[in-house]
Amino acid sequence: ERYYVNFYMCINIGALTGGVVVPIVAQWDVTWAYCIPVMVLVVGVSLFLFGGARYVKPVPRYDVGYWMREVGELCCCGGHDGGGESDGRRSQRDKKQQLMQQQSSNGPTDKVGIGTVLLLSSLIIPFNIAYAQMATTFIVQGSVMKPWGMIDAPMMNNADAISVLAFGYIIGNIIYPELNRRQIKIPTTHKFAIGSAFGAVAVGCAIITDYQIHRVYRERGEAISILWQSFPYFLIGIGEIFAVSAAYEVAFTVAPAKKKSLASAANLFMVGGAPNVFCIYLYNACRSWFLNANGLAHIHKLSDYSTAKVVNYFWLLEAIAMFGVIVNLLPPVKNWVASIEEAAAEAVKTPMNTPMIRKNLKQRRKDRGGTSSSNDEEAPLIKAKKHADYLKYGSGPELRKFGSMRAGPSLKNAHHNPPTSGGQGQPTISLAREVKNKLEPYADKK
């Protein structure tokens, strides 16, 4: 929890830097303001290019057809039957991995595909719809408000980044660690619900601000201060800490190792892509609320804004945010997300569960054939234990009473100490003499 909150705080450090520097430069020269992001991006790309010598660049192992089938498997578009692959294209180990994946279709990791990650991330779409208003409806509302010094409507977006940095430190470095010490774990869906609740309160503050704009204009014909918008922005920032950082966490942790990058990309789409598309359709459906008394969509002046019905759009956003709170508090949704997280955790703890081992035991023995047992699939801890035994005992086998084999002292280098009188070898000598004495009469008769 603390890691992903800090990770999201680092993102907002860049957002705050750009949100402060670029608008200030734009008031002096717009061309140079647009050049700043370009130059920073060029520096970032250059760092990646010049640091390429430090990257690990594995040689491609498979052809294009293999990777097309892998992408289909990652996207849950069908089974991975491996038909049409030649034996020379895959190693013996890869064939065994494929076989075990097919025979363990009920394993925990197979349940977590990209479709599942998309469904998990979709739980914060209501909050992200409210979050997307910072670049749209909040700007429209702020454009008819009175600036406070250099702080105008676009500059108010920095209040969100400041909120994330301030409250992110408090929540991620104080509240979450204290809850962990008390062994209290907030369910993921409850984090989503808390974030959506803060989004709903933020939209509620925007509604109050809109009513205040109309009231003051009717009474005095004046605009209210832009600082009224600090409340929605700060509340949205708090909601991001709970909802968005938790979405990053759950998307990365529940996905299997080879799906983590794609799962993170899917989560980003549900955070910033799908909500914006939904807002476009929502705005077009409610376009009449953004028209002035003349039927025009020019409401950037206070006189025109006062005749529009933007507050109705805010009420609709309020209903969407509250819907997100209710959905994430439903027990079936909570149990579904918790089951996915538990399955992913068990998959990390146990590389291969016992039923699958029993199910595949005969097939593994058949595949092993005459090859060395060192080619078998083994957990890293087992390999480390065997290597330690090899260094300690050598390579010779030693038979245990339950019939298993392990590394033992080499027969060539074995040093057998003769039994000493009064030591551990004395019972063995007495037993040998007793057996000899009992067998001698039979030898004489023969």
Residue pairs with C-beta under 8 A, 6 or more apart in sequence:
1 172
1 176
1 180
1 245
1 246
1 249
2 172
2 173
2 176
2 177
4 245
4 246
4 248
4 249
5 168
5 171
5 172
5 173
5 176
5 241
5 245
6 168
6 172
6 173
7 245
7 248
8 164
8 168
8 240
8 241
8 244
8 245
8 248
9 164
9 165
9 168
9 169
9 172
12 160
12 161
12 164
12 165
12 168
13 161
13 165
15 160
15 161
16 158
16 161
16 162
16 165
18 36
18 37
19 155
19 157
19 158
19 161
20 155
20 158
21 36
22 33
22 36
22 37
23 33
23 154
23 155
24 150
25 32
25 33
25 36
26 33
27 150
62 89
62 90
63 89
65 84
65 85
66 85
66 89
69 80
69 82
70 80
70 258
72 78
72 80
73 79
73 80
74 113
74 114
74 258
74 259
74 262
75 113
75 114
75 115
76 113
76 114
76 115
76 116
79 102
80 98
80 101
80 102
81 102
82 90
82 98
90 98
92 367
92 371
92 375
93 375
93 377
95 367
96 364
96 367
96 377
97 377
99 360
99 363
99 367
100 352
100 356
100 360
100 377
101 107
101 110
103 356
103 359
103 360
103 363
104 110
104 352
104 353
104 356
104 359
104 360
107 347
107 353
107 356
108 343
108 344
108 346
108 347
109 256
109 343
109 344
109 347
111 340
111 343
112 254
112 255
112 256
112 259
112 340
112 343
112 344
113 259
114 259
114 262
114 263
114 266
116 254
116 340
117 251
117 254
117 255
117 259
117 263
117 266
117 267
118 266
118 269
118 270
120 247
120 250
120 251
120 254
120 267
120 337
120 340
121 247
121 251
121 266
121 267
121 269
121 270
121 271
122 270
122 274
123 189
123 192
123 247
123 324
123 327
123 328
123 333
123 337
124 192
124 195
124 196
124 243
124 244
124 246
124 247
124 270
124 271
124 324
125 270
125 274
125 275
125 278
125 324
126 196
126 199
126 320
126 321
126 323
126 324
126 325
126 327
127 192
127 195
127 196
127 199
127 239
127 243
127 244
127 321
127 324
128 243
128 244
128 270
128 271
128 272
128 274
128 275
129 275
129 278
129 279
129 282
129 317
129 320
129 321
130 196
130 199
130 200
130 202
130 203
130 236
130 239
130 317
130 320
130 321
131 199
131 236
131 239
131 240
131 244
131 275
132 275
132 276
132 279
133 203
133 206
133 279
133 317
134 157
134 160
134 233
134 236
135 157
136 279
136 283
137 206
137 310
137 313
137 314
137 317
138 153
138 156
138 206
138 229
138 232
138 233
139 153
139 154
140 290
140 299
140 300
140 305
140 310
141 153
141 206
141 209
141 210
141 213
141 229
141 305
141 310
142 152
142 153
142 156
142 226
142 229
143 153
143 300
144 213
144 223
144 299
144 300
144 301
144 302
144 305
145 153
145 213
145 223
145 224
145 225
145 226
145 228
145 229
146 222
146 223
146 224
146 225
146 226
147 153
147 226
148 225
148 226
148 227
151 226
151 227
152 226
153 226
153 229
156 226
156 229
156 230
156 233
157 233
159 229
159 230
159 233
159 234
159 237
160 233
160 234
160 236
160 237
160 240
161 237
162 234
162 237
163 233
163 234
163 235
163 236
163 237
163 238
164 237
164 240
164 241
167 237
167 238
167 241
168 241
168 245
171 238
171 241
171 242
172 241
172 245
179 185
179 186
186 194
187 334
187 337
187 338
188 246
188 249
188 250
188 337
188 338
188 341
189 328
189 329
189 333
189 334
189 337
190 328
190 329
190 334
191 242
191 243
191 246
192 242
192 243
192 246
192 247
192 324
192 328
193 324
193 325
193 328
193 329
194 239
194 242
194 243
195 239
195 240
195 241
195 242
195 243
195 244
195 246
196 239
196 243
196 321
196 322
196 324
196 325
196 328
197 239
197 321
197 325
198 235
198 236
198 238
198 239
198 242
199 235
199 236
199 239
199 243
199 321
199 324
200 318
200 321
200 322
200 324
200 325
201 235
202 231
202 232
202 233
202 235
202 236
202 239
203 232
203 314
203 317
203 318
203 321
204 318
205 231
205 232
205 235
206 229
206 232
206 314
207 311
207 314
207 315
207 318
209 224
209 228
209 229
209 231
209 232
210 310
210 311
210 314
211 311
212 224
212 228
213 223
213 224
213 302
213 305
213 306
214 306
214 311
216 222
216 223
216 224
217 223
217 302
217 306
218 306
223 302
244 271
247 267
247 270
247 271
248 264
248 267
250 337
250 341
251 263
251 264
251 266
251 267
252 260
252 263
252 264
252 267
253 341
253 344
254 263
254 340
254 341
254 343
254 344
255 262
255 263
255 264
255 344
256 347
282 316
283 290
283 313
286 312
286 313
286 316
287 297
288 309
289 308
289 309
289 310
289 312
289 313
290 297
290 299
290 308
290 309
290 310
290 313
291 297
291 299
291 308
292 298
292 299
292 304
292 305
292 307
292 308
293 304
293 307
296 304
298 304
299 305
299 308
299 310
327 333
328 334
346 353
351 379
352 377
352 379
364 376
364 377
368 375
368 376
378 386
386 406
386 407
389 406
389 407
390 407
392 407
393 406
393 407
393 408
393 409
394 407
394 408
394 409
394 410
394 413
395 407
395 410
396 407
396 408
396 409
396 410
396 411
396 414
397 405
397 406
397 407
397 408
398 405
398 406
398 407
398 408
398 409
399 405
400 406
418 425
419 425
419 426
419 428
419 429
420 426
